[in-house]
Amino acid sequence: MNIVLLEPEIPANTGNIGRTCVAAGARLHLIKPLGFSLEEKEIKRAGLDYWKDLDVTIYENYADFLEKNPGAKIYMATTKALKVYTEADYEPDAYIMFGKESAGIPEEILLDNKENAIRIPMMGEIRSLNLANSVAIVLYEALRHNDFSGMRMAGKLHRHSWDEA
């Protein structure tokens, strides 16, 4: 799986998304301009000590991303989509793109990818969810579509065993 952030603005969101990507075995793609430095303490604090394990690629702009990922199936996560994120059939190597916090993905890009535009349903007139939360929701749905392939499915207790009960 691949998570793509188009011009992210808030370092704590990107740090949290990086941590989620490590937990999910997903690659993170960051498309400039970034609204922060990758050296900022906020990004490292949010990513904790997992940031060093993150598979991350940085691109100069959207055209650079497309050029370096030819043929990528890209799902566009946006509040403007007609299709709900649970309706997509995510491939194991799917790319799920999210736009910057203040504006989302530009409409020109969305129109070029209408069939792959997806949304998270929300109540009322709320504009959007937090970016890191949105990534987690959609990423784990995509992983579920692929039977959580390669992921640890059972947890372990620290001081006890599940067999005790």
C-alpha positions as a Markdown table, in Angstrom:
| # | Residue | x | y | z |
|---|---|---|---|---|
| 1 | Met | 0.0 | 0.0 | 0.0 |
| 2 | Asn | 1.0 | 3.6 | -0.6 |
| 3 | Ile | -0.1 | 6.8 | 1.1 |
| 4 | Val | 0.4 | 10.0 | -0.9 |
| 5 | Leu | 0.3 | 13.4 | 0.8 |
| 6 | Leu | 0.0 | 16.3 | -1.7 |
| 7 | Glu | 1.5 | 19.4 | -0.2 |
| 8 | Pro | 0.9 | 18.5 | 3.5 |
| 9 | Glu | 1.0 | 21.6 | 5.8 |
| 10 | Ile | 1.0 | 20.3 | 9.4 |
| 11 | Pro | 4.0 | 18.5 | 10.7 |
| 12 | Ala | 2.2 | 16.6 | 13.5 |
| 13 | Asn | -0.3 | 15.2 | 11.0 |
| 14 | Thr | 2.5 | 13.9 | 8.8 |
| 15 | Gly | 4.3 | 12.5 | 11.8 |
| 16 | Asn | 1.2 | 10.6 | 12.8 |
| 17 | Ile | 0.6 | 9.4 | 9.3 |
| 18 | Gly | 4.2 | 8.2 | 9.1 |
| 19 | Arg | 3.7 | 6.1 | 12.3 |
| 20 | Thr | 0.5 | 4.7 | 10.8 |
| 21 | Cys | 2.3 | 3.8 | 7.6 |
| 22 | Val | 5.0 | 1.9 | 9.5 |
| 23 | Ala | 2.4 | 0.0 | 11.5 |
| 24 | Ala | 0.5 | -0.9 | 8.3 |
| 25 | Gly | 3.6 | -1.7 | 6.2 |
| 26 | Ala | 2.7 | 1.2 | 3.8 |
| 27 | Arg | 5.0 | 3.5 | 1.9 |
| 28 | Leu | 4.6 | 7.2 | 2.4 |
| 29 | His | 5.0 | 9.6 | -0.6 |
| 30 | Leu | 5.3 | 13.4 | 0.1 |
| 31 | Ile | 4.7 | 15.8 | -2.7 |
| 32 | Lys | 6.2 | 19.3 | -2.3 |
| 33 | Pro | 5.9 | 22.0 | -1.3 |
| 34 | Leu | 5.8 | 20.8 | 2.3 |
| 35 | Gly | 4.5 | 23.3 | 4.9 |
| 36 | Phe | 7.3 | 22.3 | 7.3 |
| 37 | Ser | 10.8 | 20.8 | 7.5 |
| 38 | Leu | 11.2 | 17.1 | 7.9 |
| 39 | Glu | 13.7 | 18.0 | 10.7 |
| 40 | Glu | 11.0 | 19.7 | 12.8 |
| 41 | Lys | 10.6 | 18.2 | 16.3 |
| 42 | Glu | 6.8 | 18.1 | 15.9 |
| 43 | Ile | 7.1 | 15.6 | 13.1 |
| 44 | Lys | 9.5 | 13.4 | 15.0 |
| 45 | Arg | 7.5 | 13.7 | 18.2 |
| 46 | Ala | 4.3 | 12.5 | 16.5 |
| 47 | Gly | 6.1 | 9.7 | 14.6 |
| 48 | Leu | 7.9 | 8.7 | 17.8 |
| 49 | Asp | 10.9 | 6.4 | 17.2 |
| 50 | Tyr | 9.1 | 4.8 | 14.2 |
| 51 | Trp | 10.2 | 7.6 | 11.8 |
| 52 | Lys | 13.5 | 5.8 | 11.2 |
| 53 | Asp | 11.6 | 2.7 | 9.9 |
| 54 | Leu | 9.4 | 4.7 | 7.5 |
| 55 | Asp | 9.7 | 4.0 | 3.8 |
| 56 | Val | 9.3 | 7.6 | 2.5 |
| 57 | Thr | 9.8 | 9.2 | -0.9 |
| 58 | Ile | 9.7 | 13.0 | -1.5 |
| 59 | Tyr | 8.8 | 14.5 | -4.9 |
| 60 | Glu | 9.3 | 18.0 | -6.2 |
| 61 | Asn | 5.7 | 18.3 | -7.4 |
| 62 | Tyr | 2.7 | 16.3 | -8.6 |
| 63 | Ala | 4.2 | 15.9 | -12.1 |
| 64 | Asp | 7.4 | 14.5 | -10.6 |
| 65 | Phe | 5.3 | 12.0 | -8.6 |
| 66 | Leu | 3.4 | 10.9 | -11.7 |
| 67 | Glu | 6.6 | 10.5 | -13.7 |
| 68 | Lys | 8.3 | 8.4 | -11.1 |
| 69 | Asn | 5.2 | 6.2 | -10.5 |
| 70 | Pro | 4.0 | 5.3 | -14.0 |
| 71 | Gly | 0.8 | 3.3 | -14.2 |
| 72 | Ala | 0.0 | 3.7 | -10.5 |
| 73 | Lys | -3.6 | 3.2 | -9.6 |
| 74 | Ile | -4.3 | 6.3 | -7.5 |
| 75 | Tyr | -7.4 | 6.7 | -5.3 |
| 76 | Met | -8.2 | 10.3 | -4.5 |
| 77 | Ala | -9.5 | 10.8 | -1.0 |
| 78 | Thr | -11.7 | 14.0 | -1.0 |
| 79 | Thr | -14.8 | 15.3 | 0.7 |
| 80 | Lys | -16.1 | 16.1 | -2.8 |
| 81 | Ala | -16.2 | 12.5 | -4.2 |
| 82 | Leu | -19.3 | 10.7 | -5.3 |
| 83 | Lys | -18.2 | 7.3 | -4.2 |
| 84 | Val | -17.7 | 6.1 | -0.6 |
| 85 | Tyr | -14.2 | 4.8 | 0.3 |
| 86 | Thr | -15.7 | 1.3 | 1.2 |
| 87 | Glu | -16.9 | 0.9 | -2.4 |
| 88 | Ala | -13.4 | 0.9 | -3.9 |
| 89 | Asp | -11.5 | -2.3 | -4.7 |
| 90 | Tyr | -8.0 | -1.6 | -3.5 |
| 91 | Glu | -5.2 | -3.5 | -5.1 |
| 92 | Pro | -2.2 | -4.5 | -2.8 |
| 93 | Asp | -0.1 | -1.8 | -4.4 |
| 94 | Ala | -2.8 | 0.9 | -4.5 |
| 95 | Tyr | -1.9 | 4.6 | -4.0 |
| 96 | Ile | -4.2 | 6.6 | -1.9 |
| 97 | Met | -3.8 | 10.3 | -2.2 |
| 98 | Phe | -4.8 | 13.0 | 0.3 |
| 99 | Gly | -4.6 | 16.7 | -0.2 |
| 100 | Lys | -3.3 | 19.5 | 2.0 |
| 101 | Glu | -5.2 | 20.2 | 5.2 |
| 102 | Ser | -6.4 | 23.7 | 4.1 |
| 103 | Ala | -7.7 | 22.9 | 0.6 |
| 104 | Gly | -7.6 | 19.2 | -0.2 |
| 105 | Ile | -6.7 | 17.9 | -3.7 |
| 106 | Pro | -7.2 | 20.5 | -6.5 |
| 107 | Glu | -10.4 | 20.0 | -8.5 |
| 108 | Glu | -8.4 | 19.8 | -11.7 |
| 109 | Ile | -6.7 | 16.6 | -10.4 |
| 110 | Leu | -10.0 | 15.2 | -9.1 |
| 111 | Leu | -11.7 | 15.7 | -12.5 |
| 112 | Asp | -8.9 | 13.7 | -14.2 |
| 113 | Asn | -9.4 | 10.9 | -11.6 |
| 114 | Lys | -13.2 | 10.9 | -11.2 |
| 115 | Glu | -13.6 | 7.1 | -11.2 |
| 116 | Asn | -11.1 | 6.8 | -8.4 |
| 117 | Ala | -12.3 | 9.6 | -6.2 |
| 118 | Ile | -13.5 | 8.4 | -2.7 |
| 119 | Arg | -14.9 | 10.0 | 0.4 |
| 120 | Ile | -15.6 | 9.3 | 4.0 |
| 121 | Pro | -19.2 | 10.0 | 4.9 |
| 122 | Met | -19.8 | 12.6 | 7.6 |
| 123 | Met | -22.8 | 14.1 | 9.3 |
| 124 | Gly | -24.1 | 17.6 | 8.7 |
| 125 | Glu | -22.1 | 20.4 | 7.4 |
| 126 | Ile | -18.7 | 19.4 | 8.8 |
| 127 | Arg | -16.0 | 20.2 | 6.2 |
| 128 | Ser | -13.6 | 17.4 | 6.8 |
| 129 | Leu | -11.9 | 15.1 | 9.3 |
| 130 | Asn | -8.4 | 15.5 | 10.6 |
| 131 | Leu | -5.9 | 14.3 | 7.9 |
| 132 | Ala | -4.2 | 11.7 | 10.0 |
| 133 | Asn | -7.5 | 10.2 | 11.0 |
| 134 | Ser | -8.7 | 10.1 | 7.4 |
| 135 | Val | -5.6 | 8.3 | 6.3 |
| 136 | Ala | -6.0 | 5.7 | 9.0 |
| 137 | Ile | -9.6 | 5.1 | 8.2 |
| 138 | Val | -9.0 | 4.6 | 4.4 |
| 139 | Leu | -5.7 | 2.8 | 4.7 |
| 140 | Tyr | -7.1 | 0.2 | 7.1 |
| 141 | Glu | -10.1 | -0.3 | 4.8 |
| 142 | Ala | -7.7 | -0.9 | 1.9 |
| 143 | Leu | -5.8 | -3.4 | 4.0 |
| 144 | Arg | -9.0 | -5.2 | 5.0 |
| 145 | His | -9.8 | -5.6 | 1.3 |
| 146 | Asn | -6.5 | -7.4 | 1.0 |
| 147 | Asp | -7.1 | -9.6 | 4.1 |
| 148 | Phe | -4.5 | -7.7 | 6.1 |
| 149 | Ser | -1.9 | -9.6 | 4.1 |
| 150 | Gly | 1.4 | -10.1 | 6.1 |
| 151 | Met | 0.1 | -8.4 | 9.2 |
| 152 | Arg | 0.1 | -9.8 | 12.8 |
| 153 | Met | -3.5 | -10.6 | 13.5 |
| 154 | Ala | -3.4 | -11.5 | 17.2 |
| 155 | Gly | -2.1 | -9.5 | 20.1 |
| 156 | Lys | -0.1 | -10.6 | 23.1 |
| 157 | Leu | -0.8 | -9.7 | 26.7 |
| 158 | His | 2.3 | -8.4 | 28.7 |
| 159 | Arg | 1.9 | -10.2 | 32.1 |
| 160 | His | -0.8 | -12.8 | 31.3 |
| 161 | Ser | -1.8 | -15.3 | 28.6 |
| 162 | Trp | -5.0 | -15.4 | 26.7 |
| 163 | Asp | -5.1 | -19.1 | 27.6 |
| 164 | Glu | -5.6 | -18.2 | 31.3 |
| 165 | Ala | -9.3 | -17.3 | 31.0 |
